[in-house]
Amino acid sequence: MSHKHQAIIEKVFSHPISTSIDWKKLQHALEHFGAQIDISSSNKAKVVLRGEEIVLGLPHHGHELADKADITQLRHFLELVKLTPDTLNA
């Protein structure tokens, strides 16, 4: 596993909530861990991983996810599919 992939997952779980998560890096990390990602014409990403799914609004300007509510939702999703810093280090 790439240290870069692990670092971006850890950033999702950082305290306080990070508002500078690069979408492209996150996308590559999630795909590395098996996620299927479909991006709609309305700039939303449907992420399917381990039988669960989440829909995220993508940044319109710039490249970073900055909405704390979306990042919190992503954090809960990753906990649900057991893709957390603790499971990566196990």
N, C-alpha and C positions, 0 to 999 in steps of 0.2 A: 504494500500500500504506500502511496506517495505521502510524504510529510505534508505537502501542500493540501491534499484532500482532507487529511486529518485536521489541519490547522483551520480550514474554513468551517468544518463541522464544529470545532471547538469555539470558533467565533460566534456561531449562532447561540451557543449556550453561555456566552460571557456575561458577567455582571459588572456594571449595569449593562442593559441591553445595548448591543452595538447597533448603530444606525448607519453603518458604512460597510455593508456586506456586498461585495462585488457579485452581481448576478451571474456573469459568465463563469467565474471560478466556482460558485455554488452549483451551477448547472453541471459543470464537468465533474465535480465531486459526487453529486447525486447519481449521475450516470455511471460513474466508476463503481458505486455501490449497488448498481442494478436498477436504478429508476428509469422509467420510461417518461419522457417529457414531451408534451405536445403544446406548442405555442399557437394561440388563436389569433385571428385578425384583430381582435379587440385588445390585444396586448396582455393576455392572461396566459399563465402557464399552468397546465394540468400535469401534476406530478403523481405518478402511480408507482408505489414501491411496496413490495411484500403484501400485495392485496389491498392496500389502503390508498386513498387518494386525497389530494389537497389541490386547491386552485389558488394561485398567487397572482396578485396584480404586479406587473413588471414596471420598472422605472421608465417613465416617458423621456426624461432628459437625464443624461448621465448614465451611469452603469451600476449604481448601487441601490440595493433595497434599503429604504430609509424609514419606512413606516413601522413603528414599534408594535402595533397590533398585528401586522402581517408577520413580523419576525417572531412574536410570541406564538402565533398560530403555527408557524413553521416549527418552532421548538417543540410544541405539544405533538405535532405530527411525527417528528423524529423520535420522540420518546415512545410514541405508540408503536412505531415499527422497530424499536430497539436499535436505533442508530444514534448513539450518544457518545460523548468522549469516554465514558466509563466502559462501554461495550467495545469501543475501538482499542482500548488499552488492555482488554482482557485476553 
